[in-house]
Each structure stands twice: as C-alpha cells, then as structure tokens.
C-alpha cells in the first residue's frame, strides 16, 4: 500500500487567487501591486504574492475594534 505524499502549503499565490481571497477585482489588485501597496515578488514577467506576507499585510490593515 502506497501512502499519499504530504500536503505542503502554497507559498506563493497567483494574482487570481489573491484577488479572490481579498474579494477585489484583478484590476484593483494590479494597481495595488504596481504602486507597491501590497507585498509581492516578481519572477521574470510573473508576479506572485507570498502567503505569509499577505497574511501579515491583511493583519496590518485592520482598523478599530478590540485587539
């Protein structure tokens, strides 16, 4: 019996994935990326978003309420 390989978390997300996660349109995400308002990595012509950095960025955007 062969066991399945361990599932590894996704380290880098595509723009489509991030736009869906943030519930914004891809054009808005692209504007944020172009002006360096959101953490990203360029790999040649590809742009990817580090999952850990994205989570920290989201946490940093929180306003009001109890912390």
ChimeraX commands (.cxc) that place a marker at each C-alpha (Angstrom):
marker #1 position 0.00,0.00,0.00 radius 0.5
marker #1 position 1.36,3.38,-1.08 radius 0.5
marker #1 position 0.80,6.44,1.07 radius 0.5
marker #1 position -0.02,9.85,-0.35 radius 0.5
marker #1 position 2.74,12.46,-0.27 radius 0.5
marker #1 position 2.34,15.07,2.47 radius 0.5
marker #1 position 0.35,18.14,1.52 radius 0.5
marker #1 position 2.51,21.26,1.50 radius 0.5
marker #1 position 1.01,24.71,1.88 radius 0.5
marker #1 position 1.13,27.06,-1.10 radius 0.5
marker #1 position 3.95,29.53,-0.55 radius 0.5
marker #1 position 3.22,31.84,-3.47 radius 0.5
marker #1 position -0.23,32.80,-4.72 radius 0.5
marker #1 position -1.24,33.98,-8.18 radius 0.5
marker #1 position -2.99,37.29,-8.77 radius 0.5
marker #1 position -6.23,35.44,-9.50 radius 0.5
marker #1 position -6.04,33.64,-6.16 radius 0.5
marker #1 position -5.26,36.83,-4.23 radius 0.5
marker #1 position -8.00,38.85,-5.92 radius 0.5
marker #1 position -10.48,36.13,-4.97 radius 0.5
marker #1 position -9.18,35.91,-1.38 radius 0.5
marker #1 position -9.41,39.69,-0.93 radius 0.5
marker #1 position -12.74,39.89,-2.80 radius 0.5
marker #1 position -11.45,42.61,-5.13 radius 0.5
marker #1 position -11.20,42.77,-8.89 radius 0.5
marker #1 position -7.89,41.83,-10.52 radius 0.5
marker #1 position -7.51,45.37,-11.88 radius 0.5
marker #1 position -7.61,46.79,-8.33 radius 0.5
marker #1 position -5.00,44.24,-7.22 radius 0.5
marker #1 position -2.80,45.16,-10.17 radius 0.5
marker #1 position -2.97,48.85,-9.18 radius 0.5
marker #1 position -2.01,47.99,-5.61 radius 0.5
marker #1 position 0.87,45.84,-6.89 radius 0.5
marker #1 position 2.12,48.48,-9.31 radius 0.5
marker #1 position 2.27,51.09,-6.52 radius 0.5
marker #1 position 3.86,48.66,-4.02 radius 0.5
marker #1 position 0.88,48.83,-1.64 radius 0.5
marker #1 position 0.75,45.04,-1.29 radius 0.5
marker #1 position 3.66,42.60,-0.82 radius 0.5
marker #1 position 4.63,40.78,-3.99 radius 0.5
marker #1 position 7.52,39.08,-5.77 radius 0.5
marker #1 position 8.42,39.39,-9.43 radius 0.5
marker #1 position 9.72,36.23,-11.08 radius 0.5
marker #1 position 10.63,37.41,-14.54 radius 0.5
marker #1 position 7.32,38.57,-16.02 radius 0.5
marker #1 position 5.27,36.71,-13.40 radius 0.5
marker #1 position 4.03,38.31,-10.20 radius 0.5
marker #1 position 3.38,36.17,-7.14 radius 0.5
marker #1 position 2.19,37.00,-3.66 radius 0.5
marker #1 position 3.83,35.31,-0.63 radius 0.5
marker #1 position 1.06,33.78,1.50 radius 0.5
marker #1 position 2.74,34.60,4.84 radius 0.5
marker #1 position 3.49,38.21,3.88 radius 0.5
marker #1 position -0.05,38.62,2.55 radius 0.5
marker #1 position -1.49,37.45,5.88 radius 0.5
marker #1 position 0.72,39.90,7.80 radius 0.5
marker #1 position -0.33,42.67,5.40 radius 0.5
marker #1 position -4.02,41.85,5.96 radius 0.5
marker #1 position -3.47,41.88,9.74 radius 0.5
marker #1 position -1.79,45.29,9.43 radius 0.5
marker #1 position -4.78,46.73,7.55 radius 0.5
marker #1 position -7.19,46.15,10.44 radius 0.5
marker #1 position -8.73,49.28,11.93 radius 0.5
marker #1 position -10.78,49.80,15.09 radius 0.5
marker #1 position -12.23,47.21,17.44 radius 0.5
marker #1 position -10.50,45.30,20.19 radius 0.5
marker #1 position -7.04,43.83,19.59 radius 0.5
marker link #1:1,2 radius 0.2
marker link #1:2,3 radius 0.2
marker link #1:3,4 radius 0.2
marker link #1:4,5 radius 0.2
marker link #1:5,6 radius 0.2
marker link #1:6,7 radius 0.2
marker link #1:7,8 radius 0.2
marker link #1:8,9 radius 0.2
marker link #1:9,10 radius 0.2
marker link #1:10,11 radius 0.2
marker link #1:11,12 radius 0.2
marker link #1:12,13 radius 0.2
marker link #1:13,14 radius 0.2
marker link #1:14,15 radius 0.2
marker link #1:15,16 radius 0.2
marker link #1:16,17 radius 0.2
marker link #1:17,18 radius 0.2
marker link #1:18,19 radius 0.2
marker link #1:19,20 radius 0.2
marker link #1:20,21 radius 0.2
marker link #1:21,22 radius 0.2
marker link #1:22,23 radius 0.2
marker link #1:23,24 radius 0.2
marker link #1:24,25 radius 0.2
marker link #1:25,26 radius 0.2
marker link #1:26,27 radius 0.2
marker link #1:27,28 radius 0.2
marker link #1:28,29 radius 0.2
marker link #1:29,30 radius 0.2
marker link #1:30,31 radius 0.2
marker link #1:31,32 radius 0.2
marker link #1:32,33 radius 0.2
marker link #1:33,34 radius 0.2
marker link #1:34,35 radius 0.2
marker link #1:35,36 radius 0.2
marker link #1:36,37 radius 0.2
marker link #1:37,38 radius 0.2
marker link #1:38,39 radius 0.2
marker link #1:39,40 radius 0.2
marker link #1:40,41 radius 0.2
marker link #1:41,42 radius 0.2
marker link #1:42,43 radius 0.2
marker link #1:43,44 radius 0.2
marker link #1:44,45 radius 0.2
marker link #1:45,46 radius 0.2
marker link #1:46,47 radius 0.2
marker link #1:47,48 radius 0.2
marker link #1:48,49 radius 0.2
marker link #1:49,50 radius 0.2
marker link #1:50,51 radius 0.2
marker link #1:51,52 radius 0.2
marker link #1:52,53 radius 0.2
marker link #1:53,54 radius 0.2
marker link #1:54,55 radius 0.2
marker link #1:55,56 radius 0.2
marker link #1:56,57 radius 0.2
marker link #1:57,58 radius 0.2
marker link #1:58,59 radius 0.2
marker link #1:59,60 radius 0.2
marker link #1:60,61 radius 0.2
marker link #1:61,62 radius 0.2
marker link #1:62,63 radius 0.2
marker link #1:63,64 radius 0.2
marker link #1:64,65 radius 0.2
marker link #1:65,66 radius 0.2
marker link #1:66,67 radius 0.2
view
